[in-house]
Amino acid sequence: MNERASYERRAGLGWRSAGPRDAAAISAAIDAWWARHLRHFVHPLFLEHFGDTCLVVEDGGELVAFLVGMLSQRHLGSAYVHFMGVHPDYRRLGLGRELYERFFVLAGEHGATVIEAETGAFNAQSIAFHGRLGFTFEGGDDLVDGVPITRDVHGTGDDVVLFSLRLGSREAAG
């Protein structure tokens, strides 16, 4: 898709904060957009209690991208991206990057200086995407193909890659 077509496609999109009524569409999207069954990771309560830092992108009222993020209550000054997704037909338009950029602003306005995120160790595209955004690897108890993997971090048998990004150092570099 050329740059003009990409711009025109993005021009009609609606951006807003998410709410509990978005949970069904987000859950359905997770099942449709990923090869793995992950819908249980986004519960309506996330959108009820953290909706101000959760974002939805729509095209004609249909969900095309979302980010579920929150401010950490335990780690003051930190915010966490719990889940982010872009419809396969809307990838390569910069929506994922813009979702994160908007989340960085929201989190920073609430005093966050560090953004934390994780992705499945199986998701090479997501690992590369976070690297392009400026995230660095955190921790890990194993190394696979040069990537630090945290094994079974949530007790579900799933391995993840943990990331962090310092907002101040990112702004200084960008």
Secondary structure as UniProt FT lines:
FT   HELIX           3..11
FT   STRAND          14..17
FT   HELIX           20..22
FT   HELIX           23..33
FT   HELIX           39..41
FT   HELIX           44..50
FT   HELIX           51..53
FT   STRAND          54..59
FT   TURN            60..61
FT   STRAND          62..71
FT   TURN            76..77
FT   STRAND          78..86
FT   HELIX           88..90
FT   TURN            91..92
FT   HELIX           95..109
FT   TURN            110..111
FT   STRAND          114..120
FT   TURN            121..122
FT   HELIX           124..133
FT   STRAND          136..138
FT   STRAND          142..144
FT   TURN            145..146
FT   STRAND          147..150
FT   TURN            151..154
FT   STRAND          160..166
FT   HELIX           167..173
//
